[in-house]
Amino acid sequence: MEYTDRMKKAKENFLSGYNCTQSILLAFGDVTGLDDTSAAKISSSFGGGMARMREVCGAVSGMFMAAGLIFGYSTPETGNVKKEHYAFIRTLADEFRAEYGSIICRELLAGVKTADGGDPEPRTKEYYSKRPCPEYIAACTGILERHLKKGGC
């Protein structure tokens, strides 16, 4: 996979200590309109598969958040606008799932030794060396970038 500048930025965000969701949302700040503080705060609960519960991958959640800010709707919707947006989000999920087999954090980290419980692990060299998360962050960033260049789904 050839890394774009935004993919590199998202990966660097993670390696500097941001969670996976924050890493992606911050990388798209130039197109979402969110300032860094707001982006970091709104996405702070979603790392580790949502507060380290290992549910939906934080990188995938970050991709969805950025997609909503870029392509989403802002009025009460019950019809085609909502239907089309949800279809777009499912397309993003399907593209990631096709490459990695799942969008669930615990499944993506199967086989990776992690500390039990919900407390975040210290960010050490060992922490970074055993996780595929930077690859997932770059992949989600790249998927959304491709759709951004196309103008949506």
Accessible surface in RSA format (square Angstrom, percent):
REM  Atomic radii and reference values for relative SASA: ProtOr
REM  Chains: A
REM  Algorithm: Lee & Richards
REM  Probe-radius: 1.40
REM  Slices: 20
REM RES _ NUM      All-atoms   Total-Side   Main-Chain    Non-polar    All polar
REM                ABS   REL    ABS   REL    ABS   REL    ABS   REL    ABS   REL
RES MET A   1   129.05  66.8  48.54  32.1  80.51 191.7  56.83  48.3  72.22  95.7
RES GLU A   2   162.58  93.3 137.85 104.3  24.73  58.9  58.09 112.4 104.49  85.3
RES TYR A   3    63.94  29.9  48.25  27.5  15.69  40.8  36.71  27.6  27.23  33.6
RES THR A   4    46.30  32.9  38.56  39.1   7.74  18.4  46.30  62.2   0.00   0.0
RES ASP A   5   118.34  82.9 108.44 107.9   9.90  23.4  38.50  90.6  79.85  79.6
RES ARG A   6    41.48  17.4  35.75  18.2   5.73  13.6  10.89  14.9  30.59  18.5
RES MET A   7     7.28   3.8   7.28   4.8   0.00   0.0   3.81   3.2   3.47   4.6
RES LYS A   8    99.03  48.3  97.45  59.8   1.58   3.8  52.44  47.2  46.59  49.6
RES LYS A   9    99.16  48.4  98.02  60.1   1.15   2.7  56.50  50.9  42.67  45.4
RES ALA A  10     0.00   0.0   0.00   0.0   0.00   0.0   0.00   0.0   0.00   0.0
RES LYS A  11    67.30  32.8  67.30  41.3   0.00   0.0  20.24  18.2  47.06  50.1
RES GLU A  12   109.96  63.1 105.89  80.1   4.07   9.7  41.79  80.8  68.17  55.7
RES ASN A  13    19.35  13.3  18.48  17.9   0.87   2.1   0.85   2.1  18.50  17.9
RES PHE A  14     3.98   2.0   3.98   2.5   0.00   0.0   3.98   2.4   0.00   0.0
RES LEU A  15    76.90  42.8  58.54  41.9  18.35  46.1  58.93  41.4  17.96  48.3
RES SER A  16    86.48  73.1  44.54  59.4  41.94  96.6  49.07 104.5  37.41  52.4
RES GLY A  17    38.95  48.0   0.00   N/A  38.95  48.0  16.16  44.3  22.79  51.0
RES TYR A  18    84.94  39.7  82.39  46.9   2.55   6.6  42.68  32.1  42.26  52.1
RES ASN A  19    25.31  17.5  24.51  23.7   0.80   1.9  17.55  42.2   7.76   7.5
RES CYS A  20    13.44  10.2  13.30  14.8   0.13   0.3   1.54   3.9  11.90  12.8
RES THR A  21     0.00   0.0   0.00   0.0   0.00   0.0   0.00   0.0   0.00   0.0
RES GLN A  22    22.89  12.8  22.89  16.7   0.00   0.0   0.00   0.0  22.89  17.4
RES SER A  23     0.00   0.0   0.00   0.0   0.00   0.0   0.00   0.0   0.00   0.0
RES ILE A  24     0.00   0.0   0.00   0.0   0.00   0.0   0.00   0.0   0.00   0.0
RES LEU A  25     0.45   0.3   0.45   0.3   0.00   0.0   0.45   0.3   0.00   0.0
RES LEU A  26     8.85   4.9   7.84   5.6   1.01   2.5   8.00   5.6   0.84   2.3
RES ALA A  27     2.76   2.5   0.00   0.0   2.76   6.3   0.00   0.0   2.76   7.3
RES PHE A  28     0.00   0.0   0.00   0.0   0.00   0.0   0.00   0.0   0.00   0.0
RES GLY A  29    15.27  18.8   0.00   N/A  15.27  18.8   8.38  23.0   6.89  15.4
RES ASP A  30   111.99  78.4  66.62  66.3  45.37 107.3  51.99 122.4  60.00  59.8
RES VAL A  31    60.87  40.1  34.31  31.1  26.56  64.0  39.24  34.1  21.64  58.7
RES THR A  32    18.65  13.3   0.07   0.1  18.58  44.3   0.62   0.8  18.03  27.3
RES GLY A  33    71.15  87.7   0.00   N/A  71.15  87.7  39.18 107.5  31.97  71.6
RES LEU A  34    43.74  24.4  35.99  25.7   7.75  19.5  37.18  26.1   6.56  17.7
RES ASP A  35    83.79  58.7  71.86  71.5  11.93  28.2  51.50 121.2  32.29  32.2
RES ASP A  36    92.21  64.6  87.19  86.8   5.02  11.9  26.48  62.3  65.73  65.6
RES THR A  37    86.26  61.4  79.45  80.5   6.81  16.2  48.62  65.3  37.64  56.9
RES SER A  38    44.93  38.0  39.31  52.5   5.62  13.0  17.66  37.6  27.27  38.2
RES ALA A  39     0.81   0.7   0.81   1.2   0.00   0.0   0.81   1.1   0.00   0.0
RES ALA A  40    16.00  14.7  15.85  24.5   0.15   0.3  15.96  22.5   0.04   0.1
RES LYS A  41   150.41  73.4 137.66  84.5  12.75  30.4  85.82  77.2  64.59  68.8
RES ILE A  42   106.69  60.7  93.14  69.4  13.55  32.7 101.25  72.9   5.44  14.8
RES SER A  43     0.00   0.0   0.00   0.0   0.00   0.0   0.00   0.0   0.00   0.0
RES SER A  44    57.99  49.0  40.01  53.4  17.98  41.4  22.02  46.9  35.97  50.4
RES SER A  45    70.63  59.7  60.18  80.3  10.46  24.1  34.35  73.1  36.29  50.8
RES PHE A  46    61.54  30.8  61.54  38.1   0.00   0.0  61.54  37.3   0.00   0.0
RES GLY A  47     9.47  11.7   0.00   N/A   9.47  11.7   6.45  17.7   3.02   6.8
RES GLY A  48    17.85  22.0   0.00   N/A  17.85  22.0  13.19  36.2   4.66  10.4
RES GLY A  49     0.16   0.2   0.00   N/A   0.16   0.2   0.00   0.0   0.16   0.4
RES MET A  50    60.20  31.2  60.20  39.8   0.00   0.0  35.65  30.3  24.55  32.5
RES ALA A  51    63.66  58.5  42.53  65.6  21.13  48.1  55.73  78.5   7.93  21.0
RES ARG A  52    29.88  12.5  21.35  10.9   8.53  20.3  15.00  20.5  14.88   9.0
RES MET A  53   117.39  60.8 100.40  66.4  16.99  40.5  67.84  57.7  49.55  65.6
RES ARG A  54    36.90  15.5  36.90  18.8   0.00   0.0  22.35  30.5  14.55   8.8
RES GLU A  55    68.82  39.5  68.82  52.1   0.00   0.0  19.38  37.5  49.45  40.4
RES VAL A  56    35.05  23.1  35.05  31.7   0.00   0.0  35.05  30.5   0.00   0.0
RES CYS A  57     8.43   6.4   8.37   9.3   0.06   0.2   0.06   0.2   8.37   9.0
RES GLY A  58     1.29   1.6   0.00   N/A   1.29   1.6   0.00   0.0   1.29   2.9
RES ALA A  59     0.99   0.9   0.99   1.5   0.00   0.0   0.99   1.4   0.00   0.0
RES VAL A  60     0.00   0.0   0.00   0.0   0.00   0.0   0.00   0.0   0.00   0.0
RES SER A  61     7.59   6.4   5.61   7.5   1.97   4.5   5.03  10.7   2.56   3.6
RES GLY A  62     0.00   0.0   0.00   N/A   0.00   0.0   0.00   0.0   0.00   0.0
RES MET A  63     0.00   0.0   0.00   0.0   0.00   0.0   0.00   0.0   0.00   0.0
RES PHE A  64    48.59  24.3  43.78  27.1   4.81  12.5  43.99  26.7   4.60  13.2
RES MET A  65    41.12  21.3  31.11  20.6  10.01  23.8  38.07  32.4   3.05   4.0
RES ALA A  66     0.00   0.0   0.00   0.0   0.00   0.0   0.00   0.0   0.00   0.0
RES ALA A  67     0.00   0.0   0.00   0.0   0.00   0.0   0.00   0.0   0.00   0.0
RES GLY A  68    27.24  33.6   0.00   N/A  27.24  33.6  18.21  50.0   9.03  20.2
RES LEU A  69    84.36  47.0  55.98  40.0  28.38  71.4  59.09  41.5  25.27  68.0
RES ILE A  70    40.92  23.3  11.61   8.6  29.31  70.6  14.22  10.2  26.70  72.5
RES PHE A  71    55.03  27.5  28.23  17.5  26.80  69.7  33.94  20.6  21.09  60.4
RES GLY A  72    32.62  40.2   0.00   N/A  32.62  40.2   4.76  13.1  27.85  62.4
RES TYR A  73    71.66  33.5  40.93  23.3  30.73  80.0  36.63  27.5  35.03  43.2
RES SER A  74   114.53  96.8  73.60  98.2  40.93  94.3  53.16 113.2  61.37  86.0
RES THR A  75    76.63  54.5  71.15  72.1   5.48  13.1  65.62  88.1  11.01  16.6
RES PRO A  76   139.86 101.9 107.67  98.2  32.19 117.0 121.16 100.0  18.70 116.3
RES GLU A  77    40.51  23.3  32.09  24.3   8.43  20.1   1.79   3.5  38.73  31.6
RES THR A  78   139.16  99.0 104.65 106.1  34.50  82.2  74.09  99.5  65.07  98.4
RES GLY A  79    38.96  48.0   0.00   N/A  38.96  48.0  35.05  96.2   3.91   8.8
RES ASN A  80   100.30  69.2  93.07  89.9   7.23  17.4  17.27  41.6  83.04  80.3
RES VAL A  81    72.89  48.0  69.22  62.7   3.67   8.9  70.80  61.5   2.09   5.7
RES LYS A  82    64.56  31.5  64.56  39.6   0.00   0.0  21.96  19.8  42.60  45.4
RES LYS A  83   139.63  68.1 132.14  81.1   7.49  17.8  85.51  77.0  54.12  57.6
RES GLU A  84   115.45  66.3 107.52  81.3   7.93  18.9  42.55  82.3  72.90  59.5
RES HIS A  85    26.07  14.2  21.08  14.7   4.99  12.8  15.09  15.6  10.98  12.8
RES TYR A  86   105.48  49.2 104.71  59.6   0.77   2.0  74.62  56.1  30.86  38.0
RES ALA A  87    40.82  37.5  38.06  58.7   2.76   6.3  38.90  54.8   1.92   5.1
RES PHE A  88     8.76   4.4   8.11   5.0   0.65   1.7   8.24   5.0   0.53   1.5
RES ILE A  89    30.09  17.1  30.09  22.4   0.00   0.0  30.09  21.7   0.00   0.0
RES ARG A  90   134.90  56.6 134.58  68.6   0.32   0.8  66.49  90.9  68.41  41.5
RES THR A  91    40.41  28.7  38.49  39.0   1.93   4.6  21.32  28.6  19.09  28.9
RES LEU A  92     0.00   0.0   0.00   0.0   0.00   0.0   0.00   0.0   0.00   0.0
RES ALA A  93     7.30   6.7   7.30  11.3   0.00   0.0   7.30  10.3   0.00   0.0
RES ASP A  94    76.76  53.8  72.20  71.9   4.55  10.8  26.32  61.9  50.44  50.3
RES GLU A  95    56.77  32.6  46.07  34.9  10.70  25.5  33.43  64.7  23.34  19.1
RES PHE A  96     0.00   0.0   0.00   0.0   0.00   0.0   0.00   0.0   0.00   0.0
RES ARG A  97    95.87  40.3  92.78  47.3   3.10   7.4  42.28  57.8  53.59  32.5
RES ALA A  98    92.93  85.4  48.92  75.5  44.01 100.1  62.14  87.5  30.79  81.6
RES GLU A  99   123.78  71.1  97.35  73.7  26.42  62.9  22.42  43.4 101.36  82.8
RES TYR A 100    45.95  21.5  19.57  11.1  26.38  68.6  24.03  18.1  21.91  27.0
RES GLY A 101    60.93  75.1   0.00   N/A  60.93  75.1  33.82  92.8  27.10  60.7
RES SER A 102    10.83   9.2   8.40  11.2   2.42   5.6   9.50  20.2   1.33   1.9
RES ILE A 103    23.23  13.2  22.53  16.8   0.71   1.7  22.53  16.2   0.71   1.9
RES ILE A 104    42.73  24.3  42.73  31.8   0.00   0.0  42.73  30.8   0.00   0.0
RES CYS A 105    10.08   7.6   9.20  10.3   0.88   2.1   0.93   2.4   9.14   9.9
RES ARG A 106   115.70  48.6 104.63  53.3  11.07  26.4  55.45  75.8  60.25  36.5
RES GLU A 107   100.37  57.6  82.49  62.4  17.88  42.6  34.94  67.6  65.42  53.4
RES LEU A 108    17.05   9.5   4.02   2.9  13.03  32.8   6.83   4.8  10.22  27.5
RES LEU A 109    13.37   7.4   9.28   6.6   4.09  10.3   9.67   6.8   3.70  10.0
RES ALA A 110    76.67  70.5  48.27  74.5  28.40  64.6  56.50  79.6  20.17  53.4
RES GLY A 111    90.48 111.6   0.00   N/A  90.48 111.6  45.37 124.5  45.11 101.0
RES VAL A 112    33.25  21.9  17.35  15.7  15.90  38.3  21.50  18.7  11.75  31.9
RES LYS A 113   158.65  77.4 149.77  91.9   8.88  21.2 115.96 104.4  42.69  45.5
RES THR A 114    29.87  21.2  22.44  22.8   7.43  17.7   2.05   2.8  27.82  42.1
RES ALA A 115    52.83  48.6  38.02  58.7  14.82  33.7  47.54  67.0   5.29  14.0
RES ASP A 116   137.89  96.6 109.10 108.6  28.80  68.1  40.11  94.4  97.79  97.5
RES GLY A 117    57.11  70.4   0.00   N/A  57.11  70.4  40.12 110.1  16.99  38.0
RES GLY A 118    49.60  61.2   0.00   N/A  49.60  61.2  25.55  70.1  24.05  53.9
RES ASP A 119   113.80  79.7 110.93 110.4   2.87   6.8  28.26  66.5  85.54  85.3
RES PRO A 120   114.96  83.8  97.38  88.8  17.58  63.9  97.80  80.7  17.16 106.6
RES GLU A 121    26.45  15.2  15.77  11.9  10.68  25.4   5.65  10.9  20.80  17.0
RES PRO A 122   104.88  76.4  90.25  82.3  14.64  53.2 102.45  84.6   2.43  15.1
RES ARG A 123    81.41  34.2  49.80  25.4  31.61  75.3  31.05  42.4  50.36  30.5
RES THR A 124    67.30  47.9  59.89  60.7   7.41  17.7  61.27  82.3   6.03   9.1
RES LYS A 125   185.68  90.6 170.98 104.9  14.70  35.0 119.66 107.7  66.02  70.3
RES GLU A 126   123.26  70.8 117.10  88.6   6.16  14.7  39.67  76.7  83.59  68.2
RES TYR A 127    24.85  11.6  23.53  13.4   1.32   3.4   6.43   4.8  18.42  22.7
RES TYR A 128    45.02  21.0  36.42  20.7   8.60  22.4  34.74  26.1  10.28  12.7
RES SER A 129    90.90  76.8  48.49  64.7  42.41  97.7  47.05 100.2  43.85  61.4
RES LYS A 130    63.19  30.8  44.01  27.0  19.18  45.7  40.25  36.2  22.94  24.4
RES ARG A 131    17.88   7.5   5.37   2.7  12.51  29.8   1.97   2.7  15.91   9.6
RES PRO A 132    35.52  25.9  25.96  23.7   9.56  34.8  35.24  29.1   0.28   1.7
RES CYS A 133    18.80  14.2  18.49  20.6   0.31   0.7   2.16   5.5  16.64  17.9
RES PRO A 134    14.51  10.6  14.51  13.2   0.00   0.0  14.51  12.0   0.00   0.0
RES GLU A 135    76.30  43.8  73.77  55.8   2.52   6.0  19.85  38.4  56.44  46.1
RES TYR A 136    21.17   9.9  21.17  12.0   0.00   0.0   6.12   4.6  15.05  18.6
RES ILE A 137     0.13   0.1   0.13   0.1   0.00   0.0   0.13   0.1   0.00   0.0
RES ALA A 138     0.00   0.0   0.00   0.0   0.00   0.0   0.00   0.0   0.00   0.0
RES ALA A 139     8.78   8.1   6.06   9.4   2.71   6.2   8.02  11.3   0.75   2.0
RES CYS A 140     0.00   0.0   0.00   0.0   0.00   0.0   0.00   0.0   0.00   0.0
RES THR A 141     0.00   0.0   0.00   0.0   0.00   0.0   0.00   0.0   0.00   0.0
RES GLY A 142     5.14   6.3   0.00   N/A   5.14   6.3   4.69  12.9   0.45   1.0
RES ILE A 143     7.88   4.5   7.88   5.9   0.00   0.0   7.88   5.7   0.00   0.0
RES LEU A 144     0.00   0.0   0.00   0.0   0.00   0.0   0.00   0.0   0.00   0.0
RES GLU A 145    16.89   9.7  16.57  12.5   0.32   0.8   4.74   9.2  12.15   9.9
RES ARG A 146   131.50  55.2 129.04  65.8   2.46   5.9  68.54  93.7  62.96  38.2
RES HIS A 147     4.89   2.7   4.89   3.4   0.00   0.0   2.65   2.7   2.24   2.6
RES LEU A 148    46.90  26.1  35.55  25.4  11.35  28.5  35.55  25.0  11.35  30.6
RES LYS A 149   162.60  79.3 123.11  75.5  39.49  94.0  89.95  81.0  72.64  77.4
RES LYS A 150   141.15  68.9 102.18  62.7  38.96  92.8  72.75  65.5  68.40  72.9
RES GLY A 151    59.72  73.6   0.00   N/A  59.72  73.6  30.03  82.4  29.69  66.5
RES GLY A 152     9.01  11.1   0.00   N/A   9.01  11.1   8.94  24.5   0.08   0.2
RES CYS A 153    97.29  73.6  44.85  50.0  52.44 123.2  25.24  64.0  72.04  77.7
END  Absolute sums over single chains surface
CHAIN  1 A     8207.6       6263.4       1944.3       4515.6       3692.1
END  Absolute sums over all chains
TOTAL          8207.6       6263.4       1944.3       4515.6       3692.1
